[in-house]
Amino acid sequence: MICLDSDFIVDFLRKKSSAVLKMESLKGQTVASTEVNYLEVIYGILIKKQVPQKEFALAQEFFDSVPSMPLDHISAYNTAKIAAFLKKSGQEIELSDTMIAGICLANNCPILTKNIKHFSRIKGLKVETY
């Protein structure tokens, strides 16, 4: 299983060739996302002055088609450890990224993202790009 980060999902929904080709290469593997990624993508659509209904429907359809990993107790504990460590070491990242990483670690799942700068700071997290 591989977890699709929000940047990948947005690129895929916008039909960017790098994301489309990567998704094709993942056929036969389980792809998943997280509830946090759902929040990020839907929020990004809803904050627009005019909510694009077609874009909203496409995003909903995508998230309905892939398993979504929740932020459970183990994931939340992982998140707290990651966020505390990064803050103490002066490498703080967005809380949403630490939540996504905490979920991935709890599920022993690599993340597919272009945000290597943030996710590579997290010990034990396997990071893939496209």
C-alpha positions as CSV (number, residue, x, y, z in Angstrom):
1,M,0.0,0.0,0.0
2,I,1.1,3.6,-0.7
3,C,-0.4,6.8,0.7
4,L,-1.2,9.5,-1.8
5,D,-0.4,13.0,-0.4
6,S,-2.6,16.0,-1.2
7,D,-0.1,17.4,-3.8
8,F,-0.2,14.2,-5.7
9,I,-4.0,14.0,-5.6
10,V,-4.4,17.6,-6.8
11,D,-1.9,17.0,-9.6
12,F,-3.7,13.8,-10.6
13,L,-7.2,15.5,-10.6
14,R,-5.7,18.2,-12.7
15,K,-4.4,15.5,-15.1
16,K,-0.8,16.5,-14.8
17,S,1.2,14.0,-16.8
18,S,3.7,13.1,-14.0
19,A,0.9,12.2,-11.6
20,V,-1.2,10.4,-14.2
21,L,1.9,8.3,-15.3
22,K,2.8,7.5,-11.7
23,M,-0.8,6.4,-11.0
24,E,-0.7,4.1,-14.0
25,S,2.6,2.6,-12.7
26,L,0.8,1.8,-9.4
27,K,-1.8,-0.4,-11.0
28,G,-2.0,-3.6,-9.1
29,Q,-0.9,-1.9,-5.9
30,T,-3.2,-0.6,-3.2
31,V,-3.3,3.2,-3.1
32,A,-4.8,5.0,-0.2
33,S,-5.1,8.4,1.3
34,T,-5.9,9.9,4.7
35,E,-8.8,11.9,6.2
36,V,-6.3,14.7,6.6
37,N,-5.6,14.7,2.8
38,Y,-9.4,14.8,2.2
39,L,-9.6,17.8,4.5
40,E,-6.8,19.6,2.7
41,V,-8.1,19.0,-0.8
42,I,-11.8,19.8,-0.1
43,Y,-10.8,22.9,1.9
44,G,-8.7,24.1,-1.1
45,I,-11.8,23.8,-3.3
46,L,-14.2,25.3,-0.8
47,I,-12.1,28.5,-0.1
48,K,-12.4,29.6,-3.7
49,K,-14.7,32.6,-4.2
50,Q,-16.8,30.6,-6.6
51,V,-16.8,26.9,-5.5
52,P,-16.3,24.9,-8.8
53,Q,-18.9,22.2,-8.5
54,K,-17.3,20.1,-11.2
55,E,-13.9,20.1,-9.3
56,F,-15.7,19.4,-6.0
57,A,-17.6,16.4,-7.5
58,L,-14.4,15.1,-9.1
59,A,-12.5,15.3,-5.8
60,Q,-15.4,13.6,-4.0
61,E,-15.5,10.8,-6.6
62,F,-11.7,10.3,-6.2
63,F,-11.9,10.0,-2.4
64,D,-14.8,7.7,-2.6
65,S,-12.7,5.4,-4.8
66,V,-9.7,5.0,-2.5
67,P,-9.4,3.7,1.1
68,S,-8.9,6.5,3.6
69,M,-6.8,5.9,6.7
70,P,-8.1,7.7,9.8
71,L,-6.2,9.6,12.5
72,D,-6.6,7.0,15.3
73,H,-4.9,6.9,18.7
74,I,-1.7,5.4,17.4
75,S,-1.5,7.8,14.5
76,A,-2.2,10.7,16.9
77,Y,0.5,9.6,19.2
78,N,2.9,9.3,16.3
79,T,1.9,12.8,15.2
80,A,2.5,14.2,18.7
81,K,6.0,12.6,18.8
82,I,6.9,13.9,15.3
83,A,5.6,17.4,15.9
84,A,7.4,17.7,19.3
85,F,10.7,16.3,17.9
86,L,10.6,18.6,14.9
87,K,9.7,21.7,17.0
88,K,12.4,21.0,19.5
89,S,15.0,20.6,16.8
90,G,13.9,23.8,15.0
91,Q,12.6,21.9,11.9
92,E,8.8,22.4,12.5
93,I,6.5,21.6,9.6
94,E,2.7,22.1,9.2
95,L,0.6,20.1,11.7
96,S,-1.4,18.5,8.8
97,D,1.9,17.1,7.4
98,T,2.8,15.6,10.7
99,M,-0.7,14.1,11.0
100,I,-0.4,12.5,7.6
101,A,3.1,11.2,8.5
102,G,1.8,9.8,11.8
103,I,-1.0,8.0,10.0
104,C,1.5,6.6,7.4
105,L,3.8,5.4,10.2
106,A,0.9,3.7,12.1
107,N,0.0,1.9,8.9
108,N,3.6,1.1,7.8
109,C,2.8,2.9,4.6
110,P,5.1,5.0,2.4
111,I,3.9,8.4,1.2
112,L,3.9,9.6,-2.4
113,T,4.5,13.3,-2.5
114,K,6.5,16.1,-4.1
115,N,6.9,17.6,-0.6
116,I,10.2,15.9,0.0
117,K,11.5,18.9,2.1
118,H,9.0,18.3,4.9
119,F,8.4,14.6,4.8
120,S,12.1,13.6,4.6
121,R,12.6,15.1,8.1
122,I,10.5,12.4,9.6
123,K,12.5,9.4,10.9
124,G,11.2,6.1,9.7
125,L,8.8,7.4,7.1
126,K,9.4,6.1,3.6
127,V,9.0,8.9,1.0
128,E,8.5,8.4,-2.7
129,T,8.1,11.1,-5.3
130,Y,6.9,11.4,-8.9
